[in-house]
Amino acid sequence: MGQDTLRVIEQTAKDLLHKIGLEGDIRISQKEDGSFAIDVTCQDPQLYIGEKGQTTAEILYILKSMVRRKLGEPVYVALDINDYQKNKERYVRELARTTADEVSLLKTPKELPAMSPAERRIVHMELQERSDIETESAGEGEERRVIIRYGKQKKES
């Protein structure tokens, strides 16, 4: 995947976003891991972000389907409108850390609010290095959440 892939993603993204009326600054880049980031800055972003980022997720789903059809293979693409996703990730990481600190101090488990699979993954990844904390996901569907528990000190090997 190289410049041709980048051009296809860029043109497809610009066409789709223009068709849905999203006008603004669109920047597309390839990350070190081979995935692509589409960062959009626009007026009235809430219209395109939606409640809890749902509209952005739906736009991204359509975009990925269009790109997959054009390239003949799946490509990992992330869409962020007015830094909503970056801010959301920062918030989830901070929530994970502060909740883990509270669990470690009080030694009582805490259940985080229901989260998307991506948000739950952020929590698990953020806390995986902590030797005093254990995380697990519980629940079904949209009600799935992360439970943070005090764990026995893991032995260094």
Stockholm file with secondary structure:
# STOCKHOLM 1.0

chainA/1-157         MGQDTLRVIEQTAKDLLHKIGLEGDIRISQKEDGSFAIDVTCQDPQLYIGEKGQTTAEILYILKSMVRRKLGEPVYVALDINDYQKNKERYVRELARTTADEVSLLKTPKELPAMSPAERRIVHMELQERSDIETESAGEGEERRVIIRYGKQKKES
#=GR chainA/1-157 SS CCHHHHHHHHHHHHHHHHHTTCCEEEEEEECTTSCEEEEEEESSTHHHHCGGGHHHHHHHHHHHHHHHHHHSSCCCEEEEETTHHHHHHHHHHHHHHHHHHHHHHHCCCEECCCCCHHHHHHHHHHHTTCSSEEEEEESSGGGCEEEEEECCCCCCC
#=GC SS_cons         CCHHHHHHHHHHHHHHHHHTTCCEEEEEEECTTSCEEEEEEESSTHHHHCGGGHHHHHHHHHHHHHHHHHHSSCCCEEEEETTHHHHHHHHHHHHHHHHHHHHHHHCCCEECCCCCHHHHHHHHHHHTTCSSEEEEEESSGGGCEEEEEECCCCCCC
//
